[in-house]
Each structure stands twice: as structure tokens, then as C-alpha cells.
Amino acid sequence: MGNSVYTLSVSRQLRQSADEAFRIVEELDRFPEFMPSVVSIRILEASGNRKVAEWDTRIDNAPLVWIEEGIYDKVARIVRFRSIEGVFDRFDGTWEVQPRGEGCSVSFELTYEIGLPEIEEYISPILRERLLENVESMMTAIEKRAQGQ
């Protein structure tokens, strides 16, 4: 039996400019300063528009650690990321920041596979809820950071 594929999609309107919001999304190594669930992010490689980083996060005090590759398109204000090693069989998606009226829209899309079919039916609803809470928390943190708080 194959793994189930799950998706998450979250968007938020901000009063800040798209450039300001994207600058915050792009400063990956500063996420632990303002995102409570992110314990640390260690940049392993950075060249051109590509970063490889080790993420150490906590969801319900359970550690989730993975290595992620991100491709940063500053012109389009899009980050495409994918896990290359770690707790998920698949963990990839995008951050996208676009001008909207006097502010901007920040969107996060995620596709993931847990990779533990024997316990997936039990953990997938809880994990989805926690991931969604975590992404909402990240959006709030980006918004506060953009407001200078």
C-alpha cells in the first residue's frame, strides 16, 4: 500500500509591501527569532538563489528535524522548497508573496507524505492539525515581524 499524500494551503493579507514580506520569508536563518515552534535553522549551503538548511522544530514538544532545499526567486517573490532528508517521505511546497492593493498576499502551499502506513491513520489527523496551526503561527509571526513588532 502506498503512502497517502496530504496538502495544506494557507494565505494571509498583510498591510506591508510585497518586497518587505518577501524579505522576511527569505531570511530563513532568522525564523527562530520570531517563530516559537522553530528551535533552530542551520544553513548548510547557500549559493546564488539556492539554500540548503537543517530545520529543527517542535510540534507538541515532539521534535521534527529535516534538511530542506529552497530555491528563491526574488523577482517573482516565490520560494520553492523540498525536504531532501528527514522525518517525512515527502515535504515540498511554496511560499509566494504578491502585491495586493496597498499591501500584499502571503501564500503557503505544502504537499507531504508521512511514510508510516502502519500508524498513519492515527497520526495523520493530529499531524495535519498541528502543521496547520504551525503555518498559521508562522504567518502571524511574519505579519508581526513586517510590522516591526
C-alpha positions in Angstrom: 0.0 0.0 0.0 1.4 3.4 -1.0 1.6 6.5 1.2 -1.2 8.9 1.4 -0.4 12.4 0.0 -1.7 15.4 2.0 -1.8 19.1 1.2 -2.1 22.3 3.2 -2.8 25.8 1.8 -2.8 29.0 3.9 -2.9 32.6 2.7 -2.9 35.9 4.6 -3.3 39.5 3.5 -0.8 41.9 5.0 -0.6 45.7 5.0 3.1 45.6 4.3 4.7 45.7 0.8 5.3 42.5 -1.0 9.1 43.3 -1.0 9.1 43.7 2.8 7.1 40.5 3.4 9.3 38.5 1.0 12.5 39.8 2.7 11.2 38.2 5.9 10.3 34.9 4.2 13.7 34.9 2.6 15.7 35.4 5.8 15.4 31.8 6.7 18.1 31.8 9.4 16.2 34.4 11.4 13.0 32.4 11.7 13.9 31.0 15.2 14.0 34.6 16.4 10.3 35.1 15.9 8.7 31.7 15.3 8.1 29.8 18.6 8.0 26.3 17.0 11.3 26.7 15.2 14.2 25.8 17.6 16.9 26.3 15.0 17.7 26.6 11.3 21.2 25.9 10.3 22.2 27.0 6.8 24.3 24.1 5.3 24.8 25.6 1.8 24.0 28.9 0.2 24.9 29.8 -3.3 23.0 32.0 -5.8 19.3 31.6 -5.3 19.6 28.2 -3.5 19.8 27.5 0.2 20.0 24.1 2.0 19.1 24.2 5.6 18.6 21.9 8.6 15.3 22.6 10.3 14.8 21.7 14.0 11.2 22.3 15.0 8.8 21.2 17.8 5.2 20.3 17.4 3.6 19.3 20.7 7.1 19.1 22.1 7.9 16.4 19.6 11.0 17.1 17.5 10.7 17.3 13.8 14.1 17.6 12.0 14.7 17.6 8.3 17.0 19.1 5.7 15.4 21.3 3.1 16.4 22.8 -0.2 14.9 26.1 -1.1 15.1 27.9 -4.4 14.4 31.7 -4.0 13.0 33.6 -6.9 13.3 37.3 -5.8 11.7 38.7 -8.9 8.6 36.6 -8.7 8.8 36.5 -4.9 8.4 32.7 -4.7 10.3 30.2 -2.7 10.1 26.6 -3.8 11.2 24.2 -1.1 11.6 20.4 -0.7 12.8 18.1 2.0 15.9 16.2 0.9 16.3 14.3 4.2 14.4 13.8 7.4 11.1 12.8 9.0 8.8 12.9 6.0 8.8 10.8 2.9 7.8 13.9 1.0 7.6 17.5 2.2 7.6 20.2 -0.5 5.8 23.3 -1.5 6.0 27.1 -2.0 5.9 30.4 -0.3 4.6 33.1 -2.5 4.3 36.9 -1.8 2.3 39.0 -4.2 1.2 42.7 -4.2 -2.5 43.1 -3.3 -4.0 46.6 -3.1 -2.0 48.6 -0.6 -0.3 45.6 0.9 0.4 42.0 -0.2 -0.8 38.4 0.0 1.4 35.7 1.5 0.6 32.2 0.5 2.0 28.9 1.7 1.3 25.6 -0.1 2.6 22.2 1.2 2.4 18.7 0.0 3.6 15.9 2.3 3.7 12.2 2.9 4.2 10.8 6.3 5.7 7.5 5.3 4.5 5.4 8.2 1.5 3.5 6.8 1.2 1.3 9.9 0.3 4.3 12.1 -0.7 6.9 9.5 -4.5 6.7 10.1 -3.9 7.6 13.8 -1.3 10.3 13.4 -2.3 12.0 10.1 -5.3 14.0 11.6 -3.3 15.2 14.5 -0.2 16.0 12.4 -2.4 17.9 9.9 -3.9 20.0 12.7 -0.5 20.7 14.2 1.0 21.6 10.8 -1.9 23.9 10.1 -1.5 25.6 13.5 2.2 25.9 12.9 1.8 27.5 9.5 -0.8 29.9 10.9 1.6 30.8 13.7 4.3 31.4 11.1 2.0 33.7 9.1 1.2 35.6 12.3 5.0 35.9 13.1 5.7 37.1 9.6 3.0 39.7 9.9 4.2 40.9 13.3 7.8 41.0 12.0 6.8 43.0 9.0 5.0 45.5 11.3 8.2 45.9 13.3 7.0 44.1 16.4 
